[in-house]
Amino acid sequence: MPTGFLFCADPLRPRRVDPHFEAQAQAVRDLDGRLALIDHDAVQADRIAEAVARVPRGFGPVWYRGWMLRTEQYRAMEEALRARGCRLLVSGQEYRAGHELPGWIDCFRHLTPRTVVLPMAPSAAPPDVKRLASAVAGWSDGGFVIKDYVKSRKYEWSDACYAPNLARLPDVVARFVELQGEDLVGGLVIRRFENFERRELRVWWVDGEPVFAGPHPDDAQAATEAPGDLSEVRAAVRRLGCRFVTTDLVQRADGVRRVIEVGDGQVSDWPSATDPAVLYAALHNAVATPG
């Protein structure tokens, strides 16, 4: 059975694809591909049976293309789909590895800024000054970037994302934790600040091969350069072992290529000004079980 696709439904018109994903759904239709709808709001509300009710029984192997889910929500959806004869081609374990920083950081450590992970619950108090100083001991005091396992607050850069020195780090961490609130995923991540030049390039990988490189969706209209030699990144992607991931690349001021983020491809956003046909052709042609 050929691979299918699950898209998020439009919350206002649940029999239709969410407008954000409509161009991508059309790319599937153009391939005579199979698609079905997931109720994302119901997944988030733990109404899992309702969320998967529009997926035909026996639908077979599928890629999910939709809004982000917490790992536990993805796993619940995976189980409910399996009961309907529908198998996600990215397992819950692989989803966590590609989606959450602790899952991918070891495979990419030599290609990405220095990083430390401090697990914490959303309701917990932020780490105190002593713990933060211990976590970054030995780092030069040249700046830090704060995020959780999945997201940063880069649009509140100076208040909740970037600390220019160790003295500012506790205040920025506290503000980040406050703003994330119950949405904090997994814990705190502190990354060494590096000075980057040029725009981000997002590379899409299917079964360890790059199938598209283009602008980051936050800057979808931007012109981007060719990715150049991806051999080191390819090796890291293959070590990770996830079937469908994205890597966000940028060039450091000294000319060194860096990977600043890895994401599960199913929930990575696509640049709106770019034709998704090449991505969906690669996914459509991927075998249900890689050899």
FENGI-V29379 format. One record per backbone hydrogen bond with DSSP energy under -1.0 kcal/mol. NH is the residue of the N-H (numbers start at 1). CO is the residue of the C=O. If there is no record, write none. Layout:
BEGIN
nh & co
NH & CO
NH & CO
END
This chain:
BEGIN
nh & co
4 & 61
5 & 34
6 & 63
7 & 36
9 & 38
10 & 16
16 & 13
18 & 8
21 & 18
25 & 21
26 & 22
27 & 23
28 & 24
29 & 25
30 & 26
32 & 29
33 & 28
36 & 5
38 & 7
39 & 51
40 & 38
43 & 39
44 & 40
45 & 41
46 & 43
47 & 42
51 & 47
52 & 48
55 & 52
58 & 84
59 & 56
60 & 85
62 & 87
63 & 4
65 & 6
66 & 266
74 & 70
75 & 71
76 & 72
77 & 73
78 & 74
79 & 75
80 & 76
81 & 77
82 & 78
83 & 79
84 & 81
85 & 82
86 & 81
87 & 60
89 & 62
95 & 91
96 & 92
97 & 93
98 & 94
99 & 95
100 & 96
101 & 149
103 & 100
104 & 101
105 & 101
108 & 104
111 & 108
116 & 190
118 & 188
120 & 186
124 & 121
132 & 128
133 & 129
134 & 130
135 & 131
136 & 132
137 & 134
139 & 136
142 & 140
144 & 163
145 & 191
146 & 161
147 & 189
148 & 151
149 & 185
156 & 153
160 & 156
161 & 157
162 & 157
163 & 144
172 & 168
173 & 169
174 & 170
175 & 171
176 & 172
177 & 173
178 & 174
179 & 175
180 & 176
181 & 177
183 & 180
184 & 181
187 & 185
188 & 118
189 & 147
190 & 116
191 & 145
192 & 114
193 & 143
197 & 251
201 & 249
202 & 214
203 & 247
204 & 212
205 & 245
206 & 209
207 & 243
209 & 206
211 & 204
212 & 204
214 & 202
219 & 216
222 & 219
234 & 230
235 & 231
236 & 232
237 & 233
238 & 234
239 & 235
240 & 236
241 & 237
245 & 205
246 & 263
247 & 203
248 & 261
249 & 201
250 & 258
251 & 197
252 & 256
253 & 195
255 & 252
258 & 250
259 & 111
260 & 248
261 & 248
263 & 246
265 & 244
267 & 264
274 & 271
280 & 276
281 & 277
282 & 278
283 & 279
284 & 280
285 & 281
END
